[in-house]
Amino acid sequence: MRWMMTLLMILLAGCGGRNFQAETGELLLEEDFSTGYGWEENASGGVEIGVQNGVYRMRTDVNQYVRGFGTARHADAIIDVEALQRTPDENNAFGIICRGGLSADTGSGYYFLIGANGSYAILKGTNGDPQPLVDWARSGAVREGAGTNLIRAVCVGDRLALYVNDELVAQTTDTSYQSGYTGFVVAAGRGTVAEIAFDNLRVWEAHLPE
């Protein structure tokens, strides 16, 4: 399956029409969530996160970003994960956090997000209120409703890019965070429930060619 193939190089269209190549190095992390070791768990109010039945399950009925992290820190990385939406509501957001900080108060890190209505965005977490680096827009690459999307986050130097189902949908640059924890994030729309199962996580070391 193409999803399971090791990446050799990712060609991205950079700002101002420039191209850059993000090259993969060592496979830093491969996680099938067969155990809960090293992954954040929480059950309070309408939020439940943690490893369950071979996936990292995040369920929430709150209209704010709920985050869950492993123990590994990364700097320049390419992060792949399968995200299965189990609930039918389309008013939500979910995806990968790159270079995240563990403090819920600041919510720091880069958020590579999709929504079940076919949307996507890249946000920067700061002071507990994530702000758009790439504002919400729609793409046919994002599968709508319940089902699985393949999400890839690229964080290399100041370059950030989001792929969905092997298609580049968003890119930007930012220098706020150089390293941090890899994790997942989910938010439900008002009056709805979002449940996402993350599986088959892979994290590669990445760099720009000299």
N, C-alpha and C positions, 0 to 999 in steps of 0.2 A: 504494500500500500504506500502511496506517495507520502502520506502523513508520517509513516515510520522511517522514512529515508533520512539519513544524516545530511544536513545542509552543508554545502561546500562554499557557496557564496551567494549573497543577496545583493542585487543591483537595485538601487533606489534613486529616484529622481529627486535631486536636492533643490534647495531654495534657489530661485533665480534661474531655473533651467539647468543647473549643474547636476551632474551625476556623481554619486559616490558608491563605493563598494564596501559592504560590511562582510568581512570574512569571518567564518567560524573557526574556532580553535578547539580546545579540549571540551568534552562533554562534562560539565560541572555537576549536574544533578539530573537524575532520572527517577521519577516517582510515580508508582502505580497505586499508591494509597492502600496497599495491602495491610499496613499497620498505621496507627495514629501517632507513632513516635515523631516528635519534633514539630508537630503542627498544632496551632492554636485551637482551643476548644472553648465554647461559651454557650450557655443557655440561660437567657434572661429576657423577661418581657416577651416580645414577639420575635426574638432573634434566637436562632439555633445555628451554630457553626461547628464543624469538626469532621473528622474522618468517620465514615459510616458505610459499611458494605462495599468497600473497595473504591470509594470516591471521596473527594472533599466536598461535603454537602453544606450549602449556605442557604438558609431559609429566613426570610424577614418579612414583616408587615409594616415596617417603619419607612418613612419617606426621608431617609438620609443614608449616607454611604456606610455600609457595614464592611469591615475589613478583617481578613484572616491571614496570618503569616506563618511561614516555616521559620527555621532557625538559621538558614543560610543567608549570608550577605553576598551581594554581587555588585560589581561596578559596571564594566562594559559587557553586555550580555544580550543574547537572543533567546527569548522565552516562548515556548510553544505549549499550548494546552487545548484539550477538548472541553467545551463548555456545553452541557446538556441542560436546556431549560425544561423543567418538569411541570410548570404551571402554565395555563393558557393566556394569562394577561400579557398584553403587549406594551404596557406603560411601565417600563423598568429600565435598569442599566446594570451591566455586569461585565467583568473582565479581569485583566491582569494589573497588578501594581508592580512597577519596577523602581528600585532604589527607594523603597519605602522606609519611613521611620515608625517605630512601634507605638509612639505616643498618639493616643486617639485625639488628644486636644489639638495637636497641630495637624494631624492627618497628612503628613508630608509624603512626598513621592510623586511619581508620574502614573496616571491612571489611563489605561488603554481600554476603552469601553465600547460596547455595543448595546443596542436595545432591541427587544423583540419586535419592534415596529419597523425594523430595517435600518436603524440609525447607528451612528458611530461618533466618537469624539476622543480627543486626547486632552486630559485635564492635568493641572498641577495642583497638588494638595498643599495648602498653606493656611495656617491659623484655623484649622478645622473647617475651612470653606473652600473646596476645590474650585479652581477657576479655569476656564477654557484656554488651552493653547491652540487647539483646533476645535472650533465650535461644532455643536451637533448638526449633522447633515445625514442624508439618506444615501444608501448604496445598495444596488442589486446583489452585491456580494454577500450581504448579511441575510441569512435565512430567517424569515419572520415566524413568530409564534413558537409553540413548543417544538423542540428538536435540538440538534447539535450543530454548533459552529466551531470551526477551528480558528483559534485566535493566536496571533504571533505578535509579540512586542519586541521592538528593536531599540536598545539603548546603547549607543556607541559614541563616546565623547559627548558632544553637545547635540548629536543627531538622534531624533526620536521618530519611529515609524510604526504604524499599525497595519497589519495584514489580517484579512478575514477570508477564510477558505482559500488561501494561497493568492489572494489579490490585494495589492497595495491600495489602501483606502485613505490613509492620512499620514502626513509627515510634518515635522516642524523642528525647531532647534530651541534649546534652553540650557542654561548653565547652572541652574539653582542647586541641583543635587548631583553628586559625583558617584555615590555608592549608597547601598542600603539593602533592605530585605526584599525578597521576592514574595508576593502573596496574591490574594484574590480579593475582589470587591463586588458587592451587590447592593442595589437600592431598589425598593419597591415604589411604584406610583401610589398616590394617595388612595386609600381605601382598597388596595389590592395586596396580594401576596406574591412574592417572588421566591422561587426555589431553583437553585442552580447546582448541578453536580459537575465538579471539575475533575478531570481524569487525564492520565498519561502526560504528565508534566515533564518537559525537558528544558534544560537551561544549558546553553553553550557559552563558553568564553567567546568574545567577539572583538574585532579591532578593525580599524581602517588601514588599508594597505599603505605602505610607506612610499 
